[in-house]
């Protein structure tokens, strides 16, 4: 089991490279001298083990398991494992766009990964609730609210210019130029 952790994580590689002091047993070599992993949930650790040994396990390939893997991969700097988790999670559907945006922020993934979710939140008619931002930093949540407000101004002005008695011309049909929401969010966070 140690081999997978040493291979994937510089943290474990360094820990095992140091070795024990003279006349001491190495940490993790016996049941009396276990390695204690603080702040780690059993479910997350089991998911990571299933990932490492998936050819002989009951790895579910579920969103919950990939989030567990992402947590530990980020914590222990397992870059290859984190990239795999990000890729797999990117292929999954999130019912709540704020959940994926929160993962992006928490694990330093990059806003390009959540471009669609930012767009959904920025363009949806449904109001944003305070509880939607529970997993986001205040700055990110405020930036998303700022983008929503910024997006609504041109839409409101454009809708007032349409007469209810005639069809809108092609340039008045509410088309909004393509927006790079990840870049807009980055700009909003820098102001």
N, C-alpha and C positions, 0 to 999 in steps of 0.2 A: 504494500500500500504506500509506503514511504516514497517509492520510486516515482509515482505519478505526481506527488506533491513537489518533490525536488525538481522534476523535469519542467513542470508548468509554472512554478512560483519562485521568484528570487528570494522571497522572504523565507520559505522553507529551505531552499538551497543554502542560504547563509546560515540558518539555524543549525542545520545538520553538518555543515562544513566546519563549524567551530569545534564541535566535538566536546566530550566531557573533560572536566578537570582530572588531574591525576587521582587515581584511587576512587573515582566516582563512576557510576553507571550512567550511560548516556540517557538523556530524557527520551522516553518512548521505547526504550529497549526492554523494559520489564513492566509487568502489571503493577508493581509497586511504585514505579517511576513514570507514570503516564504523562503525556503531553496534554495540558489543560488548554482548551480552546474557549476563551471567555467570549461572552456575547454572541454565541453561535447557537442558532436553533437546530435541534436534531433533524427536523424536516429538511432544512437547507443542506445540512451536511450529507444526509442520505441521498438527496438529489444529486449532489456533486459526485458522490461515490457511484451512483447509478450511471452518471454520464461517463465517468472514467472506465467503468466496466460494463458498458451497456450490452455487449454481446452475450453476457451471462445474467443479465438482470431483467427486471420488469420495468424498464424505463418507459414512462408514459408519453414523453414528448409533449407535455401539456404546458400551457402558459405558466401555471404555478411553479412547475419544476424548473422551467427556464429562468423565471425570475429568481428563484432560489439559487440557481447556478450563477446567475449574473451578480447577485449580492456577494457571494463568496469569491468569485473570480475578481471582482473589483477590489474587495478587501485585501486579498492576498496577491494582487498584481499579476494575475494569470491572464496575460494579454490575449493569447490564442483562444483560451476558453471564453473570455469575455467577448471576443469578436464573434465566436460561434453563437453565443447566447443572444447577442444583439441581432445577428442575422436571422436566427430562428424566430425571435420575438417580432422582428420587423415583418415577417411573413404572416403573422397572426393578426386576427381581428380583435380590437379592443372596443368594447361597447361604450366605454367612457374615455373620450380622448384625453381627459385630464390625467388618467392613470398612466398612459404612455408618456405624456409630457413630463409627469413627475419622475418616471424612471429615467428619462433622458437627462433631467437636471441632476438627480441624485447620483447617477453613475457616470457623469461627464461624457455623455455619448455624442452630443453635437445636435444642434437644432435641425439639421437636414434630415435626420432620422424621423422627426416628427412634423415634417412640413405639412403633410395632409391633415394631421390632427390640429395643428395651429390654424390652418385654413378653415377647417370645420367649425372650430370655436369662434374664429373671427367673423365668419359669414353666417352663422346660424341665427335664426330669429329668436330662439329661446333665450331667455335671460340667463346670465351667469349668476350662480348662487355663491355665497361665501363658502359654503361647504365644498364647492367644486375645487377650490384652491387649497384644500387641507393638506395636500402632499407637496405643495409648491412653496418656494420661498416667497416672501412678500414682494420682492422686486420682480420676480418672474410673473407672478399673478397680476401685479399692477401693470406690467408691460403688456400682457395679453389683453387686459381691460382697455388699455390705451389704444392698442391696435383695433379692437372692436369699435371703439368710438371713432377713431380715425377713418375706418372703413365705412361707417354709417353716414358720415357727413356728405360725401358725394352722392350716395344713394338717395338721401332725403332731398337734396337739391334737385337731382335729376327727376325724381318722381313728381315734383311740383310743376315742372315745365310741361308735362304731358296733358293734353286736353282729353277729357273723358268722351268727347264726341268724335274723335277720329283715331285711327290706328297709329301707333307710333312709327316713325320712320326708322330705317335700319340703324341709324346712329343713336336713336333714343330708346332702344329696347332694353336698356339696363345692362349692357355689356360693360364689364369692368376690365380694364387692361390686366393682363397676367401679373400677379403679384408674387414676389418671392417672399413668402411669409417668414421663412427662417432668417433671411437678411433683415427684414423689417423688425423682427423681434430682437435681433442682435443690436440694431440701431436704437431701439426703444430702451434696451437695458443700459446702453452707454450714455444716455442723456440724463 
